[in-house]
Amino acid sequence: MKFQSIEKKPKNNFEDSQTKLWRTAEKLFPGSVLGTVYYPDEILKLAGFKQIFIPVRGEGAYIWDMQGNAYLDYTMGMGTLITGHCHPSIVRAVQEQISRGVQFLNMINEPAVLLAEKINRDIPAAEKVRFASTGAEAVNYAIRAARAFTGRSKVLRFEGAYHGNHDLGLMSYLPPDDALPIFPEPRPDSAGIIPEVKRHTLVGPFNDIQWAQDFLHSRGSELAAVIVEPIQRFIPPVSGFLKVLREETIKKGDIDGCHWH
Ligand SMILES: Cc1ncc(COP(=O)(O)O)c(C=O)c1O
């Protein structure tokens, strides 16, 4: 469960404007969502969402809907809001910078250099820094770098993991449940993905140590990268799964083990 209701307000006339906003969104946004993925109502209900949930404000650990109900926000922007919603020093820093301008194309600027220096100091693996606005963009960069580095094109990912809205990300993220998967065959989640992408995307079962070991042993040398969510959505890794991925990718020489949070 992602949002936990901590306070319930009685129904009031906000409900009408909320429903109106929802209906307008349904008309304007493909699949009535802002992202790429449409979640069926059954899944939203399982995840604790009401059918109509329109957030209007966030502060610290909490988020409020249009009716004034408060919720504890366990998602925190998938980790990007590590200091919670609207941390005062972040609000201040953003306000200060926005008043000086924020769009300088890709021109080197002091805040970018200072941030890159800090990342480089605090994360030893970050020898070079490339900023990205979204996770999908970052995964794209990482996969392209892995392909360039290894001279190979195939990437192994795991069924049910989300890595962004690019073609490889939309392979077996939400596969239909009317047919059993045939690993490592990918199943596209969206129309419009050209068949060639399927040939370069291999899909494995998350947390199946034996499968991963056997597959990487026999076909690891075809891979440019293995991408995995260390905690896949809500599923923690079984003991030894990530270790096997790391060990087998190292054994295969130059495969990149890209671990995404
Ligand atoms: C593990 C992981 N990778 C990539 C992404 C894609 O990020 P974005 O939605 O910013 O493109 C997400 C987003 O939920 C994610 O959880």
The ligand as a Gaussian input file, in Angstrom:
#p B3LYP/6-31G(d) Opt

LIG

0 1
 C       13.492000       2.007000     -11.174000
 C       12.966000       3.062000     -12.092000
 N       13.649000       3.316000     -13.223000
 C       13.199000       4.257000     -14.105000
 C       12.040000       4.960000     -13.852000
 C       11.562000       5.986000     -14.863000
 O       11.626000       7.267000     -14.327000
 P       10.814000       8.461000     -15.011000
 O        9.385000       8.205000     -14.733000
 O       11.360000       9.680000     -14.301000
 O       11.162000       8.459000     -16.460000
 C       11.321000       4.736000     -12.680000
 C       10.081000       5.495000     -12.421000
 O        9.222000       5.117000     -11.674000
 C       11.784000       3.760000     -11.773000
 O       11.115000       3.495000     -10.651000

